[in-house]
Amino acid sequence: KLPVAIFSLALDAMLSDAIKLHGEDSGAGILAKIDKKNFKKDFFAFDTSAPTKSGGVLAHAVACKGLDIIISPQMNFIEDGNIARFENVTFLGKDEKATDKVDVEVDVVILCTGFSLNLDWIEVEGRDPIEANPRKWFKHCFPPGLGDKIAFLGYARPAQGGIPQCSELLARYVALLLKEERILPNDFAIQAIREGQAETKTFYATPNNTSLVEFSPFANSLARLIGCEPSAPIFSLSRFIKFWTLPLWSIWYRLDGPGANPGVCWEVVDKYGTFDSVVPMPLLIIFILYCVLMQPLMIIEYLLSVLIDGGSSSEVLPRFYKWRVGGHFYQLSGNILRLKDLVAPSFGFLFIELLLIIAFEIISMNLVIAALFLGGSILASLWLTRKRLMLLVRGSGYAKPKENTELLQNEISQ
């Protein structure tokens, strides 16, 4: 939830340190140089076009196995296909180099350029063909006009994360739809277009990769639909630290809601030490500082957003989105910032900050102020968790919605 621009600034500094520490010709150094080359295209939104796992493997092969790498936007074959000509080269061998052209004699060419997506073979009587563009499907899963008839899994590919993790959450949502414990939003097709436009603008460096999503907002938006947003374990310091420092595994979404299995989640998480993920690096200081200040800053952002974004309803992304608190988390996948995200104890550090204020006031003998803070915190917590409390009182799970046939028919006609 760091602002994208602040994260990019810190990451650029860390990449420079990696080059100095490991050497320019090391795997880490080469990958850092490739990253910094991409950085120049859009310094304050670097996270949208950085090499991931495959880039790391490639950099290792360059550093340790003598492989040469050429980064170029265009390549043609000349002289009966025996020579590959790369034009406008920006990276050559192990270093960033600007060269008009490079000719390479080749024996075999392996093209790792992916494949085209065609769904014309799926025919639905009386309906238009399904457009092979996941960014026009609700949550990269439900095509417009057919949300009640077909769902695609595997077409949400996160920049960081994994296709199986996204597919698992989608499968849980589909299962709830089939059991009629959830219904698709009436305007799901419109939501899909709006979310797809935001993804296209964010991942502008790869416009043809329409399956690409940002994992954390995508996963959390599905968790909102399912009702399984994870609650931070505020009564266990060790688990609380792990909750905020370990990767965003899909197992966290088994803590609450339909299909919850917190025992399995903690069985996995408790295999790790409290500080296993707290790597001593420059970014750690920024993360800790931001975690402490995050919710107060988000409250300010929430209050000022009406003024900042006033009159910009046609904008795909918020104004000054690279510098906004919450980053992509509250900008993509319809995962908008809610009042609940600002004050609920399970969503961040505000609860801990309030406890520290109450403790300070008690030590200072300001008991009336401490009592007001404590009472207000308890009332706010009860109000924000009232739905969960009602479920505990009733002893039942999520109630089925009313008959949804009419809603589905309206959606089809729309």
N, C-alpha and C positions, 0 to 999 in steps of 0.2 A: 504493500500500500504506500510505499515511498513515491513521491512525485517522480515521474519518469525522468525529468531533466536532472534532478538531484542524484538519482541512481546512476545516470549516465556519466555525470561528472566524477562520481566516486569510482565507478568502474574503469573509466579511462585512466585515472591515477593508479589504480591497482594493476592494470595491464602494463603500464610503464614500469612499475615495481617488479612485475613478473619477468619482464625482459632483462632488467638489470640483475635480478637474483639468479635466474637460470641460464642466462646467455641468449644471444640473438639466434643461435643455430640450434637451440634445444626445441623439443616438441612444444613446451609451454611458450617459449619465445616466438616461435613461428606462428602459432595460433594467435598469440597476442598481437602480432604484427598484422595478420589478416583481419582480426577484429578492428584494430585501429584504422586500417585502410577503409573498411566499411563505415567506420565511425564518421569519416569526413563527409559522407553523403548527407547525414543528418545528425549532427553531434548530440542534440538534445532528445533524440528518440532512438538511441542505438539498439535498444532491445528488440526492435522489429526486424533486424536483418543480420543477426549474429550467427556464425557457424555453431552447430550444436555437437552432438555425439560424433557424427560422421566427420565433421571438421577436425575434431580431436584425433580421430584415428588417422586421418590424412596427414595432419601435422606430425604425428609420431613417425609415420612412414617416411616423410621427408627428412626428419632429423636423424633417424636411426637406420633407415634402409636405403638411403641414397636416392629416393624418388624425387623427381623434379615436378614442381607444380606450376601451372600457368593459369592465371585468372584473366579471362577475356570475355567480352560480350558477344564476340562473333568469331566463327571458325568456318573456313571453306577448304575443300579439297582441290588441289591443283596437280598438274602433271599426271593424269590418269589415276588420280586418287592415291598416289604414293606419298604425297606431301600434304600435311595439314598446316594451313596458314592461319595463324591467330592474329587478329587485328585489335588495335587499341589495348594492348596488354598493360595491366596495372600491377601484376605480381608475377615474378619469374624466379624459378629455382627456390631460393630461401628468403628472398628479399622483395620488398616493394620496388618495382621498377616501371617507369612509364616508357613504353616502346610502341612505335607505330605498328610493327608487325614482327612476327616470329615464325619461321618455317621449321617444321619438325618432320623428319622422315619416319614413317610409321609402317608397321607390319600388320597390327591388329588394332581395331578401334572397338571399344566397349562403350556403348551409349547408355548412361544411367539417367535418362531424361524422363523417366516415368511413362505414363500411358494416358490415353484420352478416355473420358467417361461418356458412355452412350447408353441411354436407357430406353431407346426407341422400341426395343423388343417387348417392353411392358405396355400392353394395350388395355385401356379401361374404356369400356363401351360408353360412348356419349361424352367422353372427356378428352381434353387436349393431352398430348404426350407430356410425360414428366420431364421438366427441364433439368438437365444434369448439372445443376449448380446448387450445392448444399447450402450456400448462403441465402438462398431463397426458400429454404425449408425451415420450419420452426425448429430451433435447436439442432439444426443440421440433421433432422430426423423425419419430420412430418411435412411432405410436400403440400402446397396450397390446393385446396379443394378436395384433398384425399386424406386429410388427417385422421378420419375415422376408419380408413380402409387399409393403409399401408404405413409402415415405419421402417426407416433405414438406419442400421447401426454400423458404425465404423467409418462414417464420413465426417467425424469431428476429430481433427488431427492437431493436437496442441503443439505450440512452438517448444515448450518445455512441459514434460509430462508423458502421457502415453495414450494411444487409441483405446486399449482395453479399459483404462480407468474411466474415460468418457463413456464408453459403451456400457460399462457396468451401471453407471448412474442412469443412463438413458433406458436401459433394460428394466431397471426398477420402476422408472416412471411409466413405461409402457405397460408393465404388469399391473400397476395401480389403475391405469386407464381401462384395461381389459376387465378388471374386477369392479369397475365403476366406483372406485374409491376416489378417483380424481376425474376431472373433465378438462379438455383442452380449452384455453381461453377463446372466447368468441372471435377475437381479432388476431388469432395466432398467425395468420398469413401476413397481416400488416406488421406485426411485431417482428416477424422473420426478415422482412425487407429492411426495416429500420436497423435491426441488429447486424444484418449483412453489410449494409452500407458503412456502418461504423468499423467493422472488421476490415473491409476493403481499404478504407482510408488509413487505418492503423498499419496494416501490412502491405503498404503500397509498393514495397520493394519486390514483392512476389505476387503480382495481381492475378496470375493464372492459377495459383494454388488456393482454390476456393474452399478447400476443406480445413484450412488453417484457422485455429482459434487460440485464444489465450486461456490457459488451463484454469487458473484460479477463479476468474469471474465466471467462466463457462460452468465449471463444476458447482460453484456456489449458486448460480441461477437455477440449476437443476435441483439443488438441495432445497431451494425455496419452494419449487413446485412440488417436490416430494414431501417436504416437511421434515427434513433430516439435517438441518444446519447444525453442525457440532457445537456443543457448549463447552467452554473452557473449564477444566476441573479446578475451580478456584480453592477447593479445600485440601488440595494436595500440592505442595510446593514443587516436588519432583516432577509430577505429571504435568503441572502447569507450565514448567520450563520446557519440557519435552513437546507439549502441545504447540508452543510458539516457536520452537527451534528445529524440530524434525521436519522432514519434507511433508508436503501436503498430499499424503497418501489417501487413497479412496477409503481406507479402513477407518479414517476419522468420521466418515459419513455413516458409520454404523453405531455411533454413540447414541443417537436420538432418532425418533420418528419411526415410520413403518419399516419393519425388517431390522430393527435395532438389535445389536448384539455387542454391548459394551465389553462383555467378558473377553470375547475374541480380540477386540481392539486392544485392550490393555495387555492381553497375553503377548501380542506382537510388540507393542510399544515398550513394555517393561523389560524386554530383552536388552534394551539400550540403557547406558548410563545417563544420569541427569544432564551431564555436560558434554556428551559425545558429539553433539552437533555444534557446539559453541567453539568454532574454529578461530583461533587468535589471528585476526587479519584486520586491515584498516576499516573495512566495511562494518565490522562488528560494532565498533564504537558508534557509528552512525545509526545502525539498526537499534541498539539499546537506547540511545538518546531519542530516536524517533518513536520507539515503542512507548516510552514514558510520556512523550508529548503528543502522541498520535490523536487520542480522542479529544483533548481540548482543541487541537488544531482543526479536527474534523467538525467540531461544533461551530467554530468560527466559519469554516468553509460552508457548512450547511446554512448558516444564517445569512451569509453574504452572497450565496449562489444565485438568489433571486435577482440581486442587483447586477452581478457580473454577467449572467446569462440573459438578462432582460432583453426581449425583442429578438432573440436569436433562435427561435423555435425551428427554423429551417436548417440550422447547423447540424451536421452529422455528429460531431463531437463537441463537447463544451468549449467555450472560449478559453484560451490559454491552457488547454488541456495538458500540455507537457509539464506545467508547473502546478497543477492542481493536486491538493491533498487527496490521497486515496489511489492515485495513479489509474492504471487500466482497470483495477478491480471494480471501481464504480463507474467506468466509462463504457465497458463492453458487455455484451450478452444480456442487456437489459437489467444489469445488476445494480440498479440505482441505489444511492445512499438513502437510508431510511432513518427516522428518528430512533428506532430501536437500535441501530448500529452505533449510535452516539452514546447512549446512556445505559444500555443493558449490561449487567455485571458479567455475563458470559461472553461478551463480544470484545473485550479488551481490558485495559489497565485502569479504567476510570474507577472501578470498584476499589482497587488497591490504593489508588490516590486518595479516595474518600476516607478509607480506613486510616491512612497516615495523617490526614488532616484531623480526623476525630481524635486519634491518639495524641497529636500535638496539642489540641485544645484541652484534653483531659489533663495532660501534664501541666499545662499553663493554668489549670483550674478554671477554665472557661466552660463550665459544665453545661450551661444553658445552650451555648452555641454548639457544643458537641452533641447534645441531645437532639437539637434541631437537625443537624447533619445526619445523625444516625436514623432518626425517625423518617426524614425525607427519603433517605436511601432505601429503607425497608419498604415504605409505601410505593416508591418508584419500581422496586424489584417485583413486588407483588402485582402491580398493575401490568408490567411488561410480560410477566410470566403467567398471567391469569388463565390463558387457554390451557397451558400445561397443567396448572393446578386443578382446573375443572376436569381434565382427563383423569387425574389421579383420584379425585373425589368420586367420579362415576365408575372408575375401574374398567374403562373401556378404551378401545383404540380409536382411530379416526372414523368418524361416522361417514356413511355413504352419502353422497349428494343425492338430490332428487333426480327423478327420471330425466335423462339427458337427451332423449331422442329428438325433442323439439329443438334443442340447442344445436345438435349435430346437423339437423336439416337446415337451420338458418345459416350455419357455417358453410354448408355445401352450396346453398343458393348464392351466398356472397362470393 
